[in-house]
Amino acid sequence: MSGPDRTGAPGRRPDLLAQAARSLGPLLAALVVGALILAVLGRNPLSFYGDLFRAGLVSSTGCQAMLTRLAPLLLISMGYIVAFRAGLWNIGGDGQFLLAAAVVAGLGSGVMGAIPRPAGLILLGLIGFAVGGAWTILPAYLKAWFGVNEIITSVMTSFIGVNLANLLIKQLWRSAETSVPQTGVVPVGQLLPRLGGTTIHAGIIAAVAAVAVVWYVLTYTTVGLRLTVLGANPRAAVHAGFKVKRLVLGTFFFSGALIGLAAAVEILGVWGYMRADWNPKFGLALFALVFLARLSPGAMVPLAAFYAVLEIGGHEAARAASLDYDFVLLLIGLILFFMAASQYLRLPPERRAHLVRRAGGLLRLRGRP
């Protein structure tokens, strides 16, 4: 008899085990280092991790809070993936998110009081979508027509967007009912509906739908092929006859629009209003996780869920251990570091040597007077 079929389950088992080890290895390494730090600080690592996962995943309230947090995380991640697949660096996610949130929150109470709830929620969602997308037009235009580096322009527009959002809340849409600068409040009964008597709002459905749509478009449509070609080789896209300028504008717009929709979901699903200087800072960690997911919408789902667990459960675990929440941020940083290190170690030796030479060149350049 011949051996196991190489295409069958027995033959694939070592590959699956290797993939699982590569995925779980960085996580376990980060947890071990975190446990050592906890021990040095005089805390019980097992108790801390038990509290973290119980509060963020195992308990009913923690699981519901995690899924609620997951909705904006997935939408922002899909926005990043759309841009990065095309080789476009949309670094201005925070500005797009906060400006869309400010507009949705500022208009929210008036819109919901003027039209029926379903129409009002759809309209405000579209407004967030449009504002987030519109805030990418300038860097996209400068990139497409003049070749201006979009990293610089998107960071600059993000800075403007963050401060403009605060200005709108403190001036144009400031509520007279509180001493703290914030917008008017959308009544709880007019927020996004809850699912099955839980605290999970319907925004998670929109987020899962966005993941499915982005995955389908990138995998099975000509638009996805064009984005992949543009990201891999812009010159090849030009020679293939792609309308690159229009593609850059459209890609940037939909990237920011998904981030703006995430803001609308967060405001209409959780808060109902927005305070000045509020910034959940979702962008930085998701930026790293998106690349660790290799720009795959499906792979991003468990990574975003795990990040949500750390965020939700971390507050309870830190409180129980009499620690600042800074330790949870440190733990998240360790996980990202070990994930990045594992990706580096999986590269071919010549590729690793090339990256080291590039890093050395950058350091020497920075050291010049």
C-alpha positions in Angstrom: 0.0 0.0 0.0 1.1 3.5 -0.7 1.6 6.1 1.9 -0.8 8.8 2.9 -2.1 11.0 0.1 -0.1 14.3 0.1 -3.2 16.2 -0.7 -5.3 14.6 2.0 -5.7 15.4 5.7 -2.9 13.2 7.0 -0.4 14.8 4.7 -1.5 18.3 5.6 -1.5 17.8 9.3 2.2 18.8 9.8 1.6 22.0 7.8 -1.5 22.9 9.9 0.5 22.2 13.1 3.3 24.4 11.8 0.9 27.2 11.0 -0.7 26.9 14.5 2.7 27.0 16.1 3.7 30.1 14.1 0.5 31.8 15.2 0.5 30.9 18.8 4.3 31.1 19.4 4.4 35.0 19.5 1.4 35.1 21.7 2.9 32.6 24.2 6.2 34.4 24.2 4.6 37.7 25.0 2.5 36.1 27.8 5.6 34.5 29.3 7.5 37.8 29.2 4.5 39.5 30.7 4.3 36.9 33.4 7.9 37.5 34.3 7.3 41.3 34.6 4.2 40.6 36.7 6.3 38.4 39.0 8.9 41.1 39.3 6.1 43.6 40.3 4.9 41.1 42.9 1.7 40.1 41.1 0.4 36.6 40.4 0.6 36.1 36.7 -2.0 33.3 36.7 -4.5 35.4 38.5 -3.9 38.3 36.2 -4.3 36.3 33.0 -7.3 34.5 34.5 -9.0 37.8 35.3 -8.2 39.2 31.9 -9.6 36.3 29.8 -12.6 35.9 32.1 -13.5 39.5 32.0 -12.9 39.9 28.3 -14.1 36.6 26.9 -15.5 34.0 29.2 -18.1 36.0 31.1 -21.3 36.9 29.4 -20.9 40.6 29.9 -17.2 40.4 28.8 -18.0 38.5 25.7 -20.7 41.0 24.8 -18.4 43.9 25.4 -15.7 42.3 23.3 -18.1 41.8 20.3 -19.3 45.4 20.7 -15.7 46.6 20.6 -15.0 44.3 17.7 -17.4 46.2 15.3 -15.3 49.4 14.9 -12.1 47.5 14.9 -13.1 45.3 12.0 -14.3 48.3 10.0 -11.1 50.3 10.5 -9.1 47.2 9.7 -10.9 46.8 6.4 -10.3 50.4 5.6 -6.6 49.9 6.1 -6.5 46.7 4.1 -8.2 48.3 1.1 -5.5 51.0 1.0 -2.5 48.9 1.8 -3.5 46.3 -0.9 -3.1 49.1 -3.4 0.3 50.2 -1.9 -1.3 53.3 -0.5 -0.3 54.4 3.0 -3.4 55.8 4.7 -1.8 56.9 7.9 -4.5 59.4 8.7 -7.1 57.0 10.2 -7.4 58.8 13.5 -8.3 62.1 11.8 -10.8 60.4 9.6 -12.3 58.5 12.5 -12.6 61.5 14.9 -13.9 64.0 12.3 -16.6 61.5 11.2 -17.5 60.8 14.8 -17.8 64.5 15.6 -20.1 65.2 12.6 -22.2 62.1 13.3 -22.5 63.0 17.0 -23.1 66.7 16.3 -25.9 66.0 13.9 -27.2 62.9 15.7 -29.7 64.3 18.1 -31.2 66.6 15.5 -31.5 64.0 12.8 -32.9 61.3 15.1 -35.5 63.8 16.4 -36.6 64.8 12.9 -37.0 61.5 11.0 -37.9 57.9 11.9 -35.2 55.8 13.7 -34.3 53.4 10.8 -33.9 56.3 8.3 -32.0 58.4 10.8 -29.5 55.6 11.6 -29.0 54.9 7.9 -28.5 58.6 7.1 -26.0 59.1 9.9 -24.1 56.0 8.9 -23.9 57.4 5.4 -22.8 60.7 6.7 -19.9 59.1 8.7 -19.0 57.1 5.6 -18.9 60.2 3.4 -17.0 62.4 5.9 -14.3 59.7 6.4 -13.9 59.3 2.7 -14.0 63.0 1.9 -11.1 63.6 4.4 -8.8 61.4 2.2 -9.5 63.4 -1.0 -6.6 65.9 -0.6 -3.8 63.3 0.1 -5.2 61.1 -2.7 -5.3 63.9 -5.2 -1.8 65.1 -4.3 -0.6 61.5 -4.6 -2.3 60.7 -7.9 -1.6 64.0 -9.8 1.7 65.2 -8.3 3.3 62.1 -6.7 3.3 63.7 -3.3 4.1 61.2 -0.5 0.8 60.2 1.0 2.4 59.3 4.3 3.2 63.0 4.9 -0.1 64.4 3.6 -2.3 61.8 5.4 -0.5 62.5 8.7 -1.0 66.3 8.2 -4.7 65.9 7.3 -5.1 63.6 10.3 -3.6 66.3 12.6 -6.0 68.8 11.1 -9.0 66.4 11.4 -8.4 65.7 15.1 -8.2 69.3 16.0 -11.1 70.3 13.7 -13.2 67.6 15.4 -12.5 69.1 18.8 -13.2 72.6 17.6 -16.6 71.5 16.2 -17.5 70.0 19.5 -16.4 72.9 21.6 -18.0 75.5 19.4 -20.5 74.6 16.8 -22.2 71.5 18.4 -21.5 72.1 22.1 -24.4 71.1 24.3 -25.7 73.7 26.7 -26.9 71.0 29.1 -23.5 70.1 30.5 -20.4 72.0 31.7 -18.1 69.5 29.9 -17.7 70.3 26.2 -19.7 67.6 24.3 -22.4 67.2 21.7 -26.0 66.7 22.3 -27.0 63.1 23.3 -29.0 60.7 21.1 -31.5 58.9 23.4 -30.6 55.3 24.2 -33.9 54.1 22.6 -32.8 55.6 19.3 -29.3 54.1 19.1 -28.5 51.0 17.0 -30.8 48.1 18.0 -29.4 45.4 20.3 -29.2 41.8 19.2 -31.3 39.2 21.1 -31.6 41.0 24.4 -27.8 41.5 24.7 -25.7 44.6 24.8 -24.3 43.8 21.4 -25.5 46.3 18.8 -26.3 45.8 15.2 -23.1 47.4 14.1 -21.3 44.1 14.4 -23.5 42.9 11.5 -22.3 45.8 9.4 -18.7 45.0 10.3 -19.0 41.3 9.4 -20.7 42.3 6.2 -17.8 44.7 5.4 -15.3 41.9 6.0 -17.2 39.6 3.6 -17.5 42.3 0.9 -13.8 43.4 1.1 -12.7 39.8 1.0 -14.9 39.0 -2.0 -13.9 42.2 -3.9 -10.2 41.6 -3.3 -10.3 37.9 -4.1 -12.8 37.5 -7.0 -13.2 40.8 -8.8 -11.2 42.8 -11.4 -11.1 45.7 -8.9 -9.3 43.5 -6.4 -6.9 42.4 -9.2 -6.2 46.0 -10.1 -5.5 47.0 -6.5 -3.1 44.1 -6.2 -1.3 45.0 -9.4 -1.1 48.6 -8.4 0.3 47.7 -5.0 2.8 45.3 -6.4 4.1 47.4 -9.3 2.6 50.8 -10.1 4.4 50.9 -13.5 2.9 47.6 -14.5 -0.5 49.1 -13.6 0.1 52.0 -16.0 1.4 49.8 -18.8 -1.7 47.5 -18.3 -3.9 50.5 -19.1 -5.4 51.0 -15.6 -6.7 54.4 -14.9 -4.3 54.8 -12.0 -5.4 58.3 -10.9 -9.0 57.3 -10.6 -8.0 54.1 -8.9 -5.9 55.9 -6.3 -8.7 58.4 -5.6 -11.4 55.7 -5.3 -9.2 53.4 -3.1 -8.3 56.2 -0.8 -11.9 57.3 -0.5 -13.3 53.9 0.4 -10.4 53.3 2.8 -11.4 56.5 4.7 -15.1 55.9 4.2 -14.9 52.5 6.0 -13.0 54.2 8.9 -15.7 56.9 9.0 -18.4 54.2 9.1 -16.6 52.7 12.1 -16.9 56.1 13.8 -20.6 56.2 13.1 -21.0 52.7 14.4 -19.1 53.5 17.6 -21.1 56.7 18.3 -24.5 55.3 17.4 -23.9 51.9 18.9 -22.2 52.8 22.2 -22.1 56.5 23.2 -24.8 58.5 21.6 -22.6 61.6 21.9 -19.0 62.7 21.7 -16.9 64.6 24.2 -14.0 67.0 23.2 -10.6 65.4 23.2 -12.0 61.9 23.1 -9.8 59.6 21.1 -9.9 55.7 21.5 -6.6 55.5 19.4 -7.6 52.3 17.6 -5.4 53.1 14.6 -1.9 52.4 15.8 -2.4 48.8 17.1 -4.6 47.9 14.1 -2.0 49.3 11.7 0.4 46.7 13.0 -2.1 43.9 13.2 -3.3 44.4 9.6 0.2 43.7 8.3 0.6 40.7 10.6 -2.6 39.4 9.1 -0.8 39.8 5.7 -3.6 42.1 4.5 -6.1 39.3 4.7 -9.7 40.2 5.8 -10.3 36.7 7.1 -7.1 36.5 9.1 -7.8 40.0 10.6 -11.0 38.8 12.4 -9.3 36.6 15.1 -6.5 39.2 15.5 -9.0 42.0 16.0 -11.0 39.8 18.4 -8.0 39.0 20.5 -7.1 42.7 20.6 -10.6 43.5 21.8 -10.3 40.8 24.5 -7.1 42.4 25.8 -8.7 45.9 25.8 -11.9 44.8 27.5 -10.5 42.3 30.0 -7.3 44.3 30.6 -9.1 47.0 32.5 -10.7 44.5 34.9 -7.5 42.5 35.3 -5.4 45.7 36.0 -7.9 46.9 38.5 -7.9 43.6 40.4 -4.1 43.5 40.4 -3.8 47.1 41.5 -1.9 47.9 38.3 -2.1 50.8 35.9 -3.6 50.1 32.6 -0.2 50.9 31.2 0.8 47.2 31.8 -2.0 46.0 29.4 -0.6 48.4 26.8 2.9 47.0 27.5 1.5 43.5 27.0 -0.1 44.5 23.7 3.2 46.0 22.6 5.0 42.7 23.5 2.6 40.7 21.4 3.0 43.0 18.4 6.8 42.8 18.8 7.0 39.0 18.9 4.6 38.8 16.0 6.8 41.1 14.0 9.9 39.2 15.0 8.3 35.9 14.0 7.5 37.3 10.6 11.1 38.5 10.2 12.5 35.1 11.1 10.4 33.4 8.5 11.9 35.5 5.7 14.6 33.9 3.5 18.2 34.7 4.8 18.9 37.0 1.8 15.8 39.0 2.5 16.6 39.3 6.2 20.1 40.5 5.3 18.6 43.1 2.9 16.4 44.5 5.6 19.3 44.7 8.1 21.4 46.6 5.5 18.5 49.0 4.9 18.1 49.5 8.6 21.8 50.2 9.0 21.7 52.7 6.2 18.8 54.5 7.8 20.6 54.7 11.1 23.7 56.1 9.5 21.6 58.6 7.6 19.9 59.8 10.8 23.3 60.1 12.5 24.6 62.6 10.0 24.8 66.2 11.1 
